[in-house]
């Protein structure tokens, strides 16, 4: 694919590299913008390619589906600007060109009812399960998605493989849940599990919900 360079430094639809009011699909190539790479007023899908801009995908009124690609922002790769904006991220690699990663995925303060749902991707210095810019412990993950630190400061999001829960805490094995459970609590099994048996410490009185 080729490369499009846009030098407009104004944050509006007319100055964006791509001003989408119809249907836009990016499946490779490069967008390099001085301010906004993609302005989404309608259905926008990014499957692959490189997006380098202060604002990678500015979702105004449309729906953006990001399935892949490499995004380098300063400060925001995906930005929802109105309450009707929706962004669904299932893949891609996201980072900032500077040191402030807090706004890598971000909602305008007046658009807190907008939607950003993350089910996949790799995020440098930013945990979608704890988006502090939107408030401590703000979780942008899809229902069955989990975030883990793959290496120092790099978070990978993928489908959860949890076996059990105690309240809102998930466990990868039943033995981990048994070790953590307190008297009066309930362990809920989420999947079949097998092994060499479970040892239960004395003095615990709990329930296992199959």
C-alpha positions in Angstrom: 0.0 0.0 0.0 0.9 3.6 -0.4 1.3 6.5 2.0 -0.9 9.6 2.5 0.6 12.6 4.3 -1.7 15.3 5.6 -0.3 18.6 6.9 -3.5 20.2 8.2 -3.2 21.0 11.9 -6.8 21.7 12.7 -9.0 19.2 14.6 -12.0 19.1 12.4 -13.5 16.9 9.7 -12.3 19.1 6.8 -8.7 18.9 7.9 -8.6 15.1 8.4 -6.7 12.8 6.1 -9.9 10.8 5.7 -13.3 12.4 6.3 -15.6 9.5 6.2 -19.3 10.1 5.8 -20.0 6.9 3.9 -18.1 3.6 4.3 -14.3 3.5 4.8 -12.2 0.4 5.0 -8.4 0.5 5.5 -6.6 -2.7 4.7 -3.0 -1.6 4.5 -0.9 1.4 3.6 0.0 4.4 5.8 -1.8 7.5 7.0 0.5 10.2 8.4 -1.4 13.3 9.7 -0.4 16.5 11.4 -3.6 16.3 13.5 -6.5 13.9 12.6 -5.9 10.8 10.4 -9.5 9.5 10.2 -12.6 11.4 11.1 -15.5 8.9 11.4 -19.0 10.2 10.8 -20.1 6.8 9.5 -19.0 3.1 9.3 -15.2 2.9 9.6 -13.2 -0.3 9.6 -9.4 -0.5 10.0 -8.0 -4.0 9.3 -4.3 -3.2 8.8 -1.9 -0.5 8.0 0.0 2.2 9.9 -1.7 5.3 11.3 0.5 8.1 12.7 -1.2 11.2 14.0 -1.9 13.1 17.2 -5.5 11.7 16.8 -5.6 8.4 14.9 -9.3 7.7 14.7 -11.6 10.6 15.8 -15.1 9.0 16.1 -17.6 11.8 15.8 -21.0 10.2 15.2 -20.1 6.9 13.5 -19.0 3.4 14.4 -15.4 2.5 14.2 -14.3 -1.1 14.1 -10.5 -1.5 14.6 -9.4 -5.0 13.8 -5.7 -4.5 13.3 -3.0 -2.0 12.3 -0.3 0.0 14.1 -1.2 3.3 15.7 1.2 5.9 17.0 -0.6 8.8 18.6 0.2 12.0 20.4 -1.8 11.7 22.6 -4.8 9.7 21.4 -5.2 6.7 19.0 -9.0 6.4 19.4 -11.1 9.3 20.5 -14.9 9.4 20.9 -16.2 12.9 20.5 -20.0 12.7 21.0 -22.3 10.6 23.0 -23.4 8.6 20.0 -19.8 7.6 19.0 -18.9 4.0 19.2 -15.5 2.3 18.9 -14.9 -1.5 19.0 -11.3 -2.6 19.1 -10.5 -6.2 18.5 -6.8 -6.0 17.4 -3.9 -3.7 16.6 -0.9 -2.2 18.3 -1.2 1.1 20.1 1.4 3.5 21.4 2.2 7.2 21.8 5.2 9.1 20.4 5.8 10.9 23.8 5.8 9.9 27.4 2.1 10.5 28.4 0.2 7.3 27.7 -2.9 8.2 29.7 -5.1 9.3 26.8 -4.2 6.5 24.3 -7.9 5.5 24.2 -10.0 8.5 25.4 -13.5 9.9 25.5 -14.3 13.6 25.5 -15.5 14.6 28.9 -18.9 15.6 27.6 -19.1 12.3 25.7 -18.7 9.9 28.6 -21.8 8.0 27.4 -20.0 7.1 24.2 -18.7 3.6 23.7 -15.2 2.2 23.6 -15.1 -1.6 23.9 -11.7 -3.5 23.8 -11.6 -7.2 23.1 -8.0 -7.4 21.7 -4.8 -5.6 20.8 -1.5 -4.6 22.3 -1.1 -1.3 24.3 2.2 0.3 25.3 2.0 2.0 28.7 -1.8 1.8 28.8 -4.1 -0.7 30.4 -7.6 -0.7 28.9 -8.8 -2.4 32.1 -7.7 0.6 34.2 -8.1 3.7 32.1 -7.1 6.3 34.7 -7.9 9.3 32.4 -11.6 8.3 32.5 -11.4 7.7 36.3 -9.5 5.2 38.4 -10.3 1.6 37.6 -12.4 2.5 34.5 -12.6 -0.7 32.5 -13.0 -0.6 28.7 -12.7 -4.4 28.2 -15.4 -6.5 26.6 -17.2 -8.9 28.8 -15.0 -11.9 28.1 -11.8 -10.0 27.6 -8.8 -10.0 29.9 -5.8 -7.6 30.1 -2.4 -8.9 31.1 1.1 -7.3 31.2 3.0 -9.2 28.5 6.2 -7.4 29.3 7.2 -4.3 31.2 4.6 -1.7 30.5 3.0 -3.5 27.6 -0.5 -4.8 28.0 -2.1 -7.5 25.8 -5.8 -8.0 25.6 -7.3 -11.3 24.6 -10.2 -13.7 25.4 -10.3 -14.8 29.0 -9.5 -18.4 29.9 -10.7 -18.3 33.5 -12.0 -21.4 35.2 -13.6 -19.9 38.3 -14.6 -16.6 40.0 -15.1 -15.5 43.5 -17.2 -12.3 43.3 -15.6 -10.2 40.7 -12.2 -11.9 40.9 -11.3 -14.4 38.3 -9.0 -17.4 38.6 -7.2 -19.5 36.0 -7.4 -22.7 38.0 -9.8 -24.2 40.5 -6.9 -24.7 42.9 -6.1 -21.0 42.9 -9.7 -20.2 43.7 -9.8 -22.8 46.5 -6.6 -21.3 48.0 -8.1 -17.8 47.9 -11.7 -18.5 49.0 -12.8 -17.3 52.5 -15.5 -18.8 54.7 -18.9 -17.8 53.5 -17.9 -17.1 49.9 -19.0 -18.9 46.8 -16.7 -20.2 44.0 -18.5 -20.2 40.6 -17.1 -22.6 38.0 -17.0 -21.1 34.5 -15.5 -24.1 32.7 -14.7 -27.8 33.0 -11.4 -28.5 34.8 -9.3 -31.5 35.6 -6.2 -32.4 37.6 -4.9 -34.4 40.5 -7.5 -33.4 43.1 -7.9 -30.3 45.3 -6.8 -30.0 48.9 -9.1 -27.8 51.1 -7.6 -26.3 54.2 -9.3 -26.9 57.5 -11.6 -24.3 58.9 -13.1 -23.1 55.6 -16.8 -23.2 54.9 -17.7 -22.2 51.4 -19.9 -23.1 48.4 -18.9 -24.3 44.9 -21.5 -23.4 42.3 -21.3 -25.8 39.4 
